[in-house]
Amino acid sequence: SSTRGTVYGDMEEPEHDGSGGGTGCGYRHHASHVTPGGHGGGRVFVNVSEGTLHIASGARISADGGAGTAGSTSSPRGYLVSGGGGGSGGSIRILARELAGSGAVTARGGAGGSKTSAYVSSYWGTVHGRVGGGGGGGRISVLVAHVRSSDVSLVAYGGLPGGSSAQRAAAGTIFSAVAGVRSLHVDNGD
């Protein structure tokens, strides 16, 4: 079975760290048979309300969640362990007179950990691991008094499940207010 986290935080004034991903487990949920989930993204607040924030090409302001650890059969007794879950994206809040450049602002969820190959046990038979789920996207808020460069990318995608190109976890939110015009985007890039 899988467990899903709850949604939290304010889309206009985000201030929360992302949540850590869940642990992957194996044989009887024993403490020595778990793989850690990824760390949650942090929180960033940039205030240049009287000036221009320039994010250069190739530069990035990031509060991305970490990837979950891959599953393993190297636990003390060699039992199968599933991948850990990806951490959720954190929060980024930017206040500026102008936003310029062509860099990126990201609060992406981390990828889940991959599963191990099938493990054959004389007692359990063939056992298959599970991939860790991706972490949800975080929150980005950009409040700009005058001009925002459309070349600055804003990304809050959810993470992919471990070792997979399957459906991402839920996207985060991207709130912007530029010269009084407010908008909200929820985009997972697909």
PARO-478779 format. One record per residue: residue number from 1; chain; z, x, y of N, C-alpha, C in turn. Coordinates in nm, 2 decimals. Layout:
N
+------+-------+--------+--------+--------+--------+--------+--------+--------+--------+--------+
: zaza : vexmi :     nz :     nx :     ny :    caz :    cax :    cay :     cz :     cx :     cy :
+------+-------+--------+--------+--------+--------+--------+--------+--------+--------+--------+
:  NUM :     A :      Z :      X :      Y :      Z :      X :      Y :      Z :      X :      Y :
...
+------+-------+--------+--------+--------+--------+--------+--------+--------+--------+--------+
//
This chain:
190
+------+-------+--------+--------+--------+--------+--------+--------+--------+--------+--------+
: zaza : vexmi :     nz :     nx :     ny :    caz :    cax :    cay :     cz :     cx :     cy :
+------+-------+--------+--------+--------+--------+--------+--------+--------+--------+--------+
:    1 :     A :   0.00 :   0.08 :  -0.12 :   0.00 :   0.00 :   0.00 :   0.00 :   0.09 :   0.12 :
:    2 :     A :  -0.04 :   0.03 :   0.24 :  -0.04 :   0.11 :   0.36 :   0.05 :   0.04 :   0.46 :
:    3 :     A :   0.10 :   0.12 :   0.56 :   0.18 :   0.07 :   0.66 :   0.12 :   0.10 :   0.79 :
:    4 :     A :   0.11 :   0.00 :   0.88 :   0.05 :   0.02 :   1.01 :   0.16 :   0.02 :   1.12 :
:    5 :     A :   0.14 :   0.10 :   1.22 :   0.24 :   0.11 :   1.33 :   0.22 :  -0.01 :   1.43 :
:    6 :     A :   0.31 :  -0.02 :   1.52 :   0.29 :  -0.12 :   1.62 :   0.23 :  -0.06 :   1.75 :
:    7 :     A :   0.17 :  -0.14 :   1.83 :   0.11 :  -0.10 :   1.96 :   0.22 :  -0.10 :   2.06 :
:    8 :     A :   0.23 :   0.00 :   2.15 :   0.33 :   0.01 :   2.25 :   0.27 :   0.08 :   2.37 :
:    9 :     A :   0.34 :   0.07 :   2.48 :   0.31 :   0.14 :   2.60 :   0.23 :   0.05 :   2.70 :
:   10 :     A :   0.22 :   0.10 :   2.82 :   0.15 :   0.03 :   2.93 :   0.02 :   0.10 :   2.96 :
:   11 :     A :  -0.09 :   0.02 :   2.96 :  -0.22 :   0.07 :   2.98 :  -0.25 :   0.13 :   3.12 :
:   12 :     A :  -0.18 :   0.07 :   3.22 :  -0.20 :   0.12 :   3.36 :  -0.11 :   0.24 :   3.39 :
:   13 :     A :   0.01 :   0.24 :   3.34 :   0.10 :   0.35 :   3.36 :   0.16 :   0.41 :   3.23 :
:   14 :     A :   0.07 :   0.47 :   3.15 :   0.12 :   0.52 :   3.02 :   0.22 :   0.63 :   3.04 :
:   15 :     A :   0.32 :   0.63 :   2.96 :   0.42 :   0.73 :   2.97 :   0.49 :   0.77 :   2.83 :
:   16 :     A :   0.43 :   0.73 :   2.72 :   0.49 :   0.75 :   2.59 :   0.41 :   0.86 :   2.52 :
:   17 :     A :   0.49 :   0.94 :   2.44 :   0.43 :   1.03 :   2.34 :   0.36 :   0.95 :   2.23 :
:   18 :     A :   0.27 :   1.00 :   2.16 :   0.21 :   0.94 :   2.04 :   0.31 :   0.95 :   1.93 :
:   19 :     A :   0.30 :   0.87 :   1.83 :   0.39 :   0.87 :   1.71 :   0.33 :   0.96 :   1.60 :
:   20 :     A :   0.42 :   1.02 :   1.53 :   0.38 :   1.11 :   1.42 :   0.33 :   1.03 :   1.30 :
:   21 :     A :   0.24 :   1.09 :   1.23 :   0.18 :   1.02 :   1.11 :   0.28 :   1.01 :   1.00 :
:   22 :     A :   0.26 :   0.91 :   0.91 :   0.34 :   0.90 :   0.79 :   0.32 :   1.01 :   0.69 :
:   23 :     A :   0.42 :   1.03 :   0.60 :   0.41 :   1.13 :   0.50 :   0.33 :   1.07 :   0.38 :
:   24 :     A :   0.26 :   1.16 :   0.32 :   0.19 :   1.13 :   0.19 :   0.29 :   1.16 :   0.08 :
:   25 :     A :   0.29 :   1.08 :  -0.03 :   0.39 :   1.10 :  -0.13 :   0.32 :   1.11 :  -0.27 :
:   26 :     A :   0.40 :   1.15 :  -0.36 :   0.35 :   1.16 :  -0.50 :   0.45 :   1.11 :  -0.60 :
:   27 :     A :   0.48 :   1.19 :  -0.69 :   0.57 :   1.16 :  -0.80 :   0.71 :   1.10 :  -0.75 :
:   28 :     A :   0.73 :   0.98 :  -0.78 :   0.86 :   0.91 :  -0.76 :   0.91 :   0.93 :  -0.61 :
:   29 :     A :   0.83 :   0.95 :  -0.52 :   0.86 :   0.97 :  -0.38 :   0.97 :   1.08 :  -0.36 :
:   30 :     A :   0.98 :   1.17 :  -0.45 :   1.08 :   1.28 :  -0.44 :   1.05 :   1.37 :  -0.32 :
:   31 :     A :   1.15 :   1.41 :  -0.25 :   1.14 :   1.49 :  -0.12 :   1.06 :   1.61 :  -0.14 :
:   32 :     A :   1.06 :   1.67 :  -0.26 :   0.98 :   1.80 :  -0.27 :   0.83 :   1.76 :  -0.30 :
:   33 :     A :   0.79 :   1.64 :  -0.31 :   0.66 :   1.60 :  -0.34 :   0.60 :   1.52 :  -0.22 :
:   34 :     A :   0.61 :   1.56 :  -0.10 :   0.55 :   1.49 :   0.01 :   0.47 :   1.58 :   0.10 :
:   35 :     A :   0.37 :   1.53 :   0.17 :   0.30 :   1.61 :   0.26 :   0.32 :   1.55 :   0.40 :
:   36 :     A :   0.34 :   1.63 :   0.50 :   0.38 :   1.58 :   0.63 :   0.26 :   1.51 :   0.70 :
:   37 :     A :   0.29 :   1.42 :   0.78 :   0.19 :   1.36 :   0.87 :   0.17 :   1.45 :   0.99 :
:   38 :     A :   0.06 :   1.42 :   1.07 :   0.04 :   1.50 :   1.19 :   0.13 :   1.46 :   1.30 :
:   39 :     A :   0.15 :   1.55 :   1.40 :   0.23 :   1.53 :   1.51 :   0.17 :   1.42 :   1.61 :
:   40 :     A :   0.25 :   1.35 :   1.68 :   0.19 :   1.26 :   1.78 :   0.15 :   1.34 :   1.90 :
:   41 :     A :   0.05 :   1.28 :   1.98 :   0.01 :   1.35 :   2.10 :   0.12 :   1.34 :   2.20 :
:   42 :     A :   0.11 :   1.44 :   2.30 :   0.21 :   1.44 :   2.40 :   0.18 :   1.35 :   2.52 :
:   43 :     A :   0.24 :   1.37 :   2.63 :   0.21 :   1.29 :   2.75 :   0.18 :   1.39 :   2.87 :
:   44 :     A :   0.08 :   1.35 :   2.95 :   0.04 :   1.43 :   3.06 :   0.03 :   1.35 :   3.18 :
:   45 :     A :   0.09 :   1.40 :   3.29 :   0.08 :   1.33 :   3.42 :   0.03 :   1.43 :   3.52 :
:   46 :     A :  -0.09 :   1.40 :   3.58 :  -0.15 :   1.49 :   3.68 :  -0.15 :   1.41 :   3.81 :
:   47 :     A :  -0.09 :   1.46 :   3.92 :  -0.09 :   1.39 :   4.05 :  -0.14 :   1.48 :   4.16 :
:   48 :     A :  -0.27 :   1.45 :   4.19 :  -0.33 :   1.52 :   4.31 :  -0.39 :   1.41 :   4.40 :
:   49 :     A :  -0.30 :   1.32 :   4.43 :  -0.34 :   1.20 :   4.51 :  -0.40 :   1.23 :   4.64 :
:   50 :     A :  -0.37 :   1.35 :   4.70 :  -0.42 :   1.39 :   4.83 :  -0.54 :   1.49 :   4.81 :
:   51 :     A :  -0.59 :   1.51 :   4.69 :  -0.69 :   1.61 :   4.67 :  -0.79 :   1.57 :   4.56 :
:   52 :     A :  -0.87 :   1.67 :   4.52 :  -0.97 :   1.65 :   4.42 :  -0.93 :   1.72 :   4.29 :
:   53 :     A :  -0.93 :   1.65 :   4.18 :  -0.91 :   1.71 :   4.05 :  -1.05 :   1.74 :   3.99 :
:   54 :     A :  -1.07 :   1.87 :   3.97 :  -1.20 :   1.92 :   3.92 :  -1.18 :   1.97 :   3.77 :
:   55 :     A :  -1.24 :   1.90 :   3.68 :  -1.23 :   1.94 :   3.54 :  -1.36 :   2.01 :   3.50 :
:   56 :     A :  -1.36 :   2.14 :   3.49 :  -1.48 :   2.22 :   3.47 :  -1.55 :   2.19 :   3.33 :
:   57 :     A :  -1.67 :   2.22 :   3.32 :  -1.75 :   2.20 :   3.20 :  -1.68 :   2.28 :   3.09 :
:   58 :     A :  -1.66 :   2.22 :   2.97 :  -1.59 :   2.28 :   2.86 :  -1.44 :   2.28 :   2.87 :
:   59 :     A :  -1.38 :   2.24 :   2.98 :  -1.24 :   2.22 :   3.00 :  -1.19 :   2.08 :   2.95 :
:   60 :     A :  -1.07 :   2.07 :   2.91 :  -1.02 :   1.95 :   2.86 :  -0.87 :   1.93 :   2.89 :
:   61 :     A :  -0.84 :   1.81 :   2.93 :  -0.70 :   1.76 :   2.94 :  -0.67 :   1.68 :   2.82 :
:   62 :     A :  -0.58 :   1.72 :   2.73 :  -0.57 :   1.66 :   2.60 :  -0.42 :   1.62 :   2.57 :
:   63 :     A :  -0.41 :   1.50 :   2.50 :  -0.29 :   1.45 :   2.44 :  -0.33 :   1.40 :   2.30 :
:   64 :     A :  -0.41 :   1.48 :   2.23 :  -0.45 :   1.44 :   2.09 :  -0.34 :   1.44 :   1.99 :
:   65 :     A :  -0.35 :   1.35 :   1.90 :  -0.26 :   1.35 :   1.78 :  -0.30 :   1.46 :   1.68 :
:   66 :     A :  -0.21 :   1.51 :   1.60 :  -0.24 :   1.61 :   1.50 :  -0.29 :   1.55 :   1.37 :
:   67 :     A :  -0.36 :   1.63 :   1.29 :  -0.41 :   1.59 :   1.16 :  -0.30 :   1.59 :   1.06 :
:   68 :     A :  -0.31 :   1.50 :   0.96 :  -0.22 :   1.49 :   0.85 :  -0.25 :   1.61 :   0.76 :
:   69 :     A :  -0.15 :   1.65 :   0.68 :  -0.16 :   1.76 :   0.58 :  -0.24 :   1.71 :   0.46 :
:   70 :     A :  -0.32 :   1.79 :   0.40 :  -0.40 :   1.75 :   0.28 :  -0.30 :   1.74 :   0.16 :
:   71 :     A :  -0.33 :   1.65 :   0.07 :  -0.26 :   1.64 :  -0.05 :  -0.27 :   1.76 :  -0.14 :
:   72 :     A :  -0.18 :   1.78 :  -0.23 :  -0.17 :   1.90 :  -0.31 :  -0.12 :   1.88 :  -0.45 :
:   73 :     A :  -0.15 :   1.96 :  -0.54 :  -0.09 :   1.95 :  -0.68 :   0.00 :   2.08 :  -0.69 :
:   74 :     A :   0.04 :   2.14 :  -0.58 :   0.12 :   2.26 :  -0.59 :   0.27 :   2.24 :  -0.57 :
:   75 :     A :   0.31 :   2.11 :  -0.58 :   0.45 :   2.08 :  -0.57 :   0.52 :   2.15 :  -0.69 :
:   76 :     A :   0.66 :   2.15 :  -0.68 :   0.73 :   2.23 :  -0.79 :   0.69 :   2.19 :  -0.93 :
:   77 :     A :   0.66 :   2.07 :  -0.96 :   0.63 :   2.03 :  -1.09 :   0.48 :   2.01 :  -1.11 :
:   78 :     A :   0.40 :   2.03 :  -1.01 :   0.25 :   2.02 :  -1.02 :   0.21 :   1.87 :  -1.01 :
:   79 :     A :   0.29 :   1.78 :  -0.96 :   0.25 :   1.64 :  -0.95 :   0.16 :   1.62 :  -0.83 :
:   80 :     A :   0.08 :   1.52 :  -0.84 :  -0.01 :   1.48 :  -0.74 :   0.06 :   1.43 :  -0.61 :
:   81 :     A :   0.00 :   1.47 :  -0.50 :   0.06 :   1.42 :  -0.37 :  -0.06 :   1.38 :  -0.28 :
:   82 :     A :  -0.04 :   1.26 :  -0.22 :  -0.15 :   1.21 :  -0.13 :  -0.14 :   1.27 :   0.00 :
:   83 :     A :  -0.25 :   1.26 :   0.08 :  -0.26 :   1.32 :   0.21 :  -0.16 :   1.25 :   0.31 :
:   84 :     A :  -0.12 :   1.32 :   0.41 :  -0.03 :   1.27 :   0.52 :  -0.12 :   1.20 :   0.62 :
:   85 :     A :  -0.06 :   1.10 :   0.70 :  -0.13 :   1.03 :   0.80 :  -0.15 :   1.11 :   0.93 :
:   86 :     A :  -0.25 :   1.08 :   1.00 :  -0.28 :   1.14 :   1.13 :  -0.18 :   1.09 :   1.24 :
:   87 :     A :  -0.14 :   1.17 :   1.33 :  -0.06 :   1.13 :   1.44 :  -0.14 :   1.05 :   1.55 :
:   88 :     A :  -0.07 :   0.96 :   1.61 :  -0.15 :   0.88 :   1.72 :  -0.16 :   0.96 :   1.84 :
:   89 :     A :  -0.26 :   0.93 :   1.92 :  -0.28 :   0.99 :   2.05 :  -0.17 :   0.96 :   2.15 :
:   90 :     A :  -0.15 :   1.05 :   2.24 :  -0.04 :   1.03 :   2.34 :  -0.09 :   0.96 :   2.46 :
:   91 :     A :  -0.04 :   1.00 :   2.58 :  -0.08 :   0.93 :   2.70 :  -0.11 :   1.03 :   2.81 :
:   92 :     A :  -0.21 :   0.99 :   2.89 :  -0.26 :   1.07 :   3.00 :  -0.27 :   0.98 :   3.12 :
:   93 :     A :  -0.21 :   1.02 :   3.23 :  -0.21 :   0.95 :   3.36 :  -0.26 :   1.04 :   3.47 :
:   94 :     A :  -0.37 :   1.00 :   3.54 :  -0.42 :   1.09 :   3.64 :  -0.43 :   1.01 :   3.77 :
:   95 :     A :  -0.37 :   1.06 :   3.88 :  -0.38 :   1.01 :   4.01 :  -0.45 :   1.11 :   4.10 :
:   96 :     A :  -0.56 :   1.07 :   4.16 :  -0.64 :   1.17 :   4.24 :  -0.72 :   1.10 :   4.35 :
:   97 :     A :  -0.74 :   1.17 :   4.46 :  -0.83 :   1.11 :   4.56 :  -0.98 :   1.11 :   4.51 :
:   98 :     A :  -1.01 :   1.22 :   4.44 :  -1.15 :   1.23 :   4.38 :  -1.13 :   1.30 :   4.24 :
:   99 :     A :  -1.22 :   1.26 :   4.14 :  -1.22 :   1.32 :   4.01 :  -1.36 :   1.38 :   4.00 :
:  100 :     A :  -1.37 :   1.51 :   3.98 :  -1.50 :   1.58 :   3.98 :  -1.51 :   1.66 :   3.85 :
:  101 :     A :  -1.63 :   1.71 :   3.83 :  -1.66 :   1.80 :   3.72 :  -1.73 :   1.74 :   3.60 :
:  102 :     A :  -1.73 :   1.81 :   3.49 :  -1.80 :   1.76 :   3.37 :  -1.72 :   1.79 :   3.24 :
:  103 :     A :  -1.59 :   1.80 :   3.25 :  -1.50 :   1.83 :   3.14 :  -1.46 :   1.70 :   3.07 :
:  104 :     A :  -1.35 :   1.70 :   3.00 :  -1.31 :   1.58 :   2.92 :  -1.16 :   1.56 :   2.93 :
:  105 :     A :  -1.13 :   1.43 :   2.91 :  -0.99 :   1.38 :   2.91 :  -0.98 :   1.31 :   2.77 :
:  106 :     A :  -0.89 :   1.36 :   2.68 :  -0.88 :   1.30 :   2.55 :  -0.74 :   1.27 :   2.50 :
:  107 :     A :  -0.73 :   1.15 :   2.44 :  -0.60 :   1.11 :   2.37 :  -0.64 :   1.05 :   2.24 :
:  108 :     A :  -0.70 :   1.13 :   2.15 :  -0.75 :   1.09 :   2.02 :  -0.65 :   1.09 :   1.92 :
:  109 :     A :  -0.66 :   1.00 :   1.82 :  -0.58 :   1.00 :   1.70 :  -0.62 :   1.11 :   1.61 :
:  110 :     A :  -0.52 :   1.16 :   1.54 :  -0.55 :   1.27 :   1.44 :  -0.61 :   1.22 :   1.31 :
:  111 :     A :  -0.68 :   1.30 :   1.24 :  -0.74 :   1.26 :   1.11 :  -0.63 :   1.26 :   1.01 :
:  112 :     A :  -0.65 :   1.17 :   0.91 :  -0.56 :   1.17 :   0.80 :  -0.58 :   1.29 :   0.70 :
:  113 :     A :  -0.49 :   1.33 :   0.62 :  -0.50 :   1.44 :   0.53 :  -0.59 :   1.39 :   0.41 :
:  114 :     A :  -0.66 :   1.48 :   0.35 :  -0.75 :   1.45 :   0.24 :  -0.66 :   1.44 :   0.11 :
:  115 :     A :  -0.71 :   1.37 :   0.01 :  -0.64 :   1.35 :  -0.11 :  -0.67 :   1.46 :  -0.21 :
:  116 :     A :  -0.59 :   1.48 :  -0.31 :  -0.62 :   1.58 :  -0.41 :  -0.72 :   1.52 :  -0.51 :
:  117 :     A :  -0.78 :   1.60 :  -0.59 :  -0.86 :   1.55 :  -0.70 :  -0.77 :   1.48 :  -0.80 :
:  118 :     A :  -0.83 :   1.41 :  -0.90 :  -0.75 :   1.34 :  -1.00 :  -0.67 :   1.44 :  -1.08 :
:  119 :     A :  -0.55 :   1.40 :  -1.11 :  -0.45 :   1.47 :  -1.18 :  -0.43 :   1.40 :  -1.32 :
:  120 :     A :  -0.44 :   1.48 :  -1.43 :  -0.42 :   1.42 :  -1.56 :  -0.28 :   1.46 :  -1.61 :
:  121 :     A :  -0.20 :   1.35 :  -1.64 :  -0.07 :   1.37 :  -1.69 :  -0.06 :   1.32 :  -1.83 :
:  122 :     A :   0.01 :   1.39 :  -1.92 :   0.03 :   1.33 :  -2.05 :   0.11 :   1.20 :  -2.05 :
:  123 :     A :   0.19 :   1.18 :  -1.95 :   0.27 :   1.06 :  -1.94 :   0.20 :   0.95 :  -1.87 :
:  124 :     A :   0.15 :   0.99 :  -1.75 :   0.09 :   0.89 :  -1.66 :  -0.06 :   0.86 :  -1.68 :
:  125 :     A :  -0.13 :   0.95 :  -1.75 :  -0.27 :   0.94 :  -1.77 :  -0.34 :   1.00 :  -1.64 :
:  126 :     A :  -0.46 :   0.95 :  -1.61 :  -0.53 :   1.00 :  -1.49 :  -0.47 :   0.93 :  -1.36 :
:  127 :     A :  -0.43 :   1.01 :  -1.27 :  -0.37 :   0.96 :  -1.15 :  -0.46 :   1.01 :  -1.03 :
:  128 :     A :  -0.49 :   0.92 :  -0.94 :  -0.57 :   0.96 :  -0.82 :  -0.49 :   0.95 :  -0.70 :
:  129 :     A :  -0.51 :   1.05 :  -0.61 :  -0.44 :   1.06 :  -0.48 :  -0.50 :   0.96 :  -0.38 :
:  130 :     A :  -0.44 :   0.95 :  -0.27 :  -0.50 :   0.86 :  -0.17 :  -0.51 :   0.95 :  -0.04 :
:  131 :     A :  -0.61 :   0.91 :   0.04 :  -0.62 :   0.98 :   0.17 :  -0.52 :   0.93 :   0.27 :
:  132 :     A :  -0.48 :   1.01 :   0.36 :  -0.39 :   0.97 :   0.47 :  -0.47 :   0.89 :   0.57 :
:  133 :     A :  -0.42 :   0.79 :   0.63 :  -0.49 :   0.71 :   0.73 :  -0.50 :   0.79 :   0.86 :
:  134 :     A :  -0.60 :   0.76 :   0.94 :  -0.61 :   0.82 :   1.07 :  -0.51 :   0.76 :   1.17 :
:  135 :     A :  -0.47 :   0.84 :   1.27 :  -0.38 :   0.79 :   1.38 :  -0.46 :   0.71 :   1.48 :
:  136 :     A :  -0.39 :   0.61 :   1.54 :  -0.46 :   0.53 :   1.65 :  -0.48 :   0.62 :   1.77 :
:  137 :     A :  -0.58 :   0.57 :   1.85 :  -0.60 :   0.64 :   1.98 :  -0.49 :   0.62 :   2.08 :
:  138 :     A :  -0.48 :   0.70 :   2.18 :  -0.37 :   0.69 :   2.28 :  -0.41 :   0.61 :   2.40 :
:  139 :     A :  -0.35 :   0.64 :   2.51 :  -0.38 :   0.57 :   2.64 :  -0.41 :   0.67 :   2.75 :
:  140 :     A :  -0.52 :   0.63 :   2.82 :  -0.56 :   0.71 :   2.93 :  -0.57 :   0.62 :   3.05 :
:  141 :     A :  -0.51 :   0.66 :   3.17 :  -0.52 :   0.59 :   3.29 :  -0.56 :   0.68 :   3.40 :
:  142 :     A :  -0.67 :   0.64 :   3.47 :  -0.73 :   0.72 :   3.58 :  -0.73 :   0.64 :   3.70 :
:  143 :     A :  -0.65 :   0.67 :   3.81 :  -0.65 :   0.60 :   3.93 :  -0.71 :   0.69 :   4.04 :
:  144 :     A :  -0.83 :   0.66 :   4.09 :  -0.89 :   0.75 :   4.19 :  -0.92 :   0.67 :   4.31 :
:  145 :     A :  -0.89 :   0.72 :   4.43 :  -0.90 :   0.65 :   4.55 :  -1.04 :   0.64 :   4.60 :
:  146 :     A :  -1.13 :   0.74 :   4.58 :  -1.26 :   0.74 :   4.63 :  -1.37 :   0.75 :   4.53 :
:  147 :     A :  -1.39 :   0.86 :   4.47 :  -1.51 :   0.89 :   4.38 :  -1.46 :   0.95 :   4.25 :
:  148 :     A :  -1.52 :   0.90 :   4.14 :  -1.50 :   0.95 :   4.00 :  -1.63 :   1.00 :   3.95 :
:  149 :     A :  -1.64 :   1.12 :   3.91 :  -1.77 :   1.17 :   3.85 :  -1.79 :   1.11 :   3.71 :
:  150 :     A :  -1.91 :   1.05 :   3.69 :  -1.94 :   0.99 :   3.56 :  -1.96 :   1.10 :   3.45 :
:  151 :     A :  -1.96 :   1.22 :   3.49 :  -1.98 :   1.33 :   3.39 :  -1.85 :   1.37 :   3.32 :
:  152 :     A :  -1.74 :   1.33 :   3.37 :  -1.61 :   1.35 :   3.31 :  -1.59 :   1.25 :   3.20 :
:  153 :     A :  -1.59 :   1.30 :   3.07 :  -1.57 :   1.20 :   2.96 :  -1.43 :   1.16 :   2.94 :
:  154 :     A :  -1.41 :   1.04 :   2.91 :  -1.27 :   0.98 :   2.88 :  -1.28 :   0.93 :   2.73 :
:  155 :     A :  -1.20 :   0.99 :   2.64 :  -1.21 :   0.95 :   2.50 :  -1.07 :   0.92 :   2.44 :
:  156 :     A :  -1.06 :   0.81 :   2.38 :  -0.93 :   0.77 :   2.31 :  -0.96 :   0.71 :   2.17 :
:  157 :     A :  -1.05 :   0.78 :   2.10 :  -1.09 :   0.73 :   1.96 :  -0.97 :   0.74 :   1.87 :
:  158 :     A :  -0.97 :   0.65 :   1.77 :  -0.88 :   0.66 :   1.66 :  -0.93 :   0.76 :   1.56 :
:  159 :     A :  -0.83 :   0.82 :   1.48 :  -0.87 :   0.92 :   1.38 :  -0.93 :   0.87 :   1.26 :
:  160 :     A :  -1.01 :   0.95 :   1.19 :  -1.07 :   0.91 :   1.06 :  -0.97 :   0.93 :   0.95 :
:  161 :     A :  -0.99 :   0.85 :   0.84 :  -0.91 :   0.87 :   0.72 :  -0.94 :   1.01 :   0.66 :
:  162 :     A :  -0.85 :   1.07 :   0.59 :  -0.87 :   1.21 :   0.54 :  -0.99 :   1.22 :   0.46 :
:  163 :     A :  -1.07 :   1.33 :   0.49 :  -1.19 :   1.37 :   0.41 :  -1.29 :   1.26 :   0.40 :
:  164 :     A :  -1.31 :   1.18 :   0.50 :  -1.39 :   1.07 :   0.49 :  -1.46 :   1.04 :   0.63 :
:  165 :     A :  -1.57 :   0.97 :   0.62 :  -1.64 :   0.92 :   0.74 :  -1.63 :   0.77 :   0.75 :
:  166 :     A :  -1.53 :   0.72 :   0.68 :  -1.50 :   0.57 :   0.68 :  -1.46 :   0.53 :   0.82 :
:  167 :     A :  -1.42 :   0.40 :   0.83 :  -1.38 :   0.34 :   0.96 :  -1.26 :   0.41 :   1.02 :
:  168 :     A :  -1.27 :   0.44 :   1.15 :  -1.16 :   0.50 :   1.22 :  -1.04 :   0.41 :   1.24 :
:  169 :     A :  -0.93 :   0.47 :   1.27 :  -0.81 :   0.38 :   1.31 :  -0.84 :   0.32 :   1.44 :
:  170 :     A :  -0.76 :   0.23 :   1.49 :  -0.78 :   0.16 :   1.61 :  -0.80 :   0.25 :   1.73 :
:  171 :     A :  -0.89 :   0.22 :   1.82 :  -0.91 :   0.29 :   1.94 :  -0.79 :   0.27 :   2.04 :
:  172 :     A :  -0.78 :   0.37 :   2.12 :  -0.68 :   0.35 :   2.23 :  -0.74 :   0.28 :   2.35 :
:  173 :     A :  -0.67 :   0.29 :   2.46 :  -0.72 :   0.22 :   2.59 :  -0.75 :   0.33 :   2.69 :
:  174 :     A :  -0.86 :   0.29 :   2.77 :  -0.89 :   0.37 :   2.89 :  -0.90 :   0.28 :   3.01 :
:  175 :     A :  -0.80 :   0.29 :   3.09 :  -0.79 :   0.21 :   3.21 :  -0.83 :   0.30 :   3.33 :
:  176 :     A :  -0.91 :   0.24 :   3.42 :  -0.95 :   0.31 :   3.54 :  -0.95 :   0.22 :   3.66 :
:  177 :     A :  -0.92 :   0.28 :   3.77 :  -0.93 :   0.20 :   3.90 :  -0.99 :   0.30 :   4.00 :
:  178 :     A :  -1.11 :   0.28 :   4.04 :  -1.18 :   0.37 :   4.13 :  -1.22 :   0.29 :   4.25 :
:  179 :     A :  -1.17 :   0.33 :   4.37 :  -1.19 :   0.27 :   4.50 :  -1.16 :   0.12 :   4.49 :
:  180 :     A :  -1.06 :   0.08 :   4.41 :  -1.01 :  -0.06 :   4.40 :  -1.08 :  -0.14 :   4.29 :
:  181 :     A :  -1.18 :  -0.08 :   4.22 :  -1.25 :  -0.15 :   4.11 :  -1.18 :  -0.11 :   3.98 :
:  182 :     A :  -1.12 :  -0.21 :   3.92 :  -1.05 :  -0.19 :   3.79 :  -1.13 :  -0.22 :   3.67 :
:  183 :     A :  -1.11 :  -0.13 :   3.57 :  -1.18 :  -0.16 :   3.44 :  -1.09 :  -0.11 :   3.32 :
:  184 :     A :  -1.12 :  -0.17 :   3.21 :  -1.05 :  -0.14 :   3.08 :  -1.16 :  -0.12 :   2.98 :
:  185 :     A :  -1.15 :  -0.01 :   2.90 :  -1.24 :   0.02 :   2.80 :  -1.16 :   0.05 :   2.67 :
:  186 :     A :  -1.21 :  -0.01 :   2.56 :  -1.15 :   0.01 :   2.43 :  -1.28 :   0.05 :   2.34 :
:  187 :     A :  -1.29 :   0.18 :   2.31 :  -1.42 :   0.22 :   2.25 :  -1.38 :   0.33 :   2.14 :
:  188 :     A :  -1.44 :   0.31 :   2.02 :  -1.42 :   0.40 :   1.91 :  -1.54 :   0.48 :   1.88 :
:  189 :     A :  -1.64 :   0.48 :   1.97 :  -1.75 :   0.57 :   1.96 :  -1.85 :   0.52 :   1.85 :
:  190 :     A :  -1.84 :   0.40 :   1.80 :  -1.93 :   0.35 :   1.70 :  -2.00 :   0.23 :   1.73 :
+------+-------+--------+--------+--------+--------+--------+--------+--------+--------+--------+
//
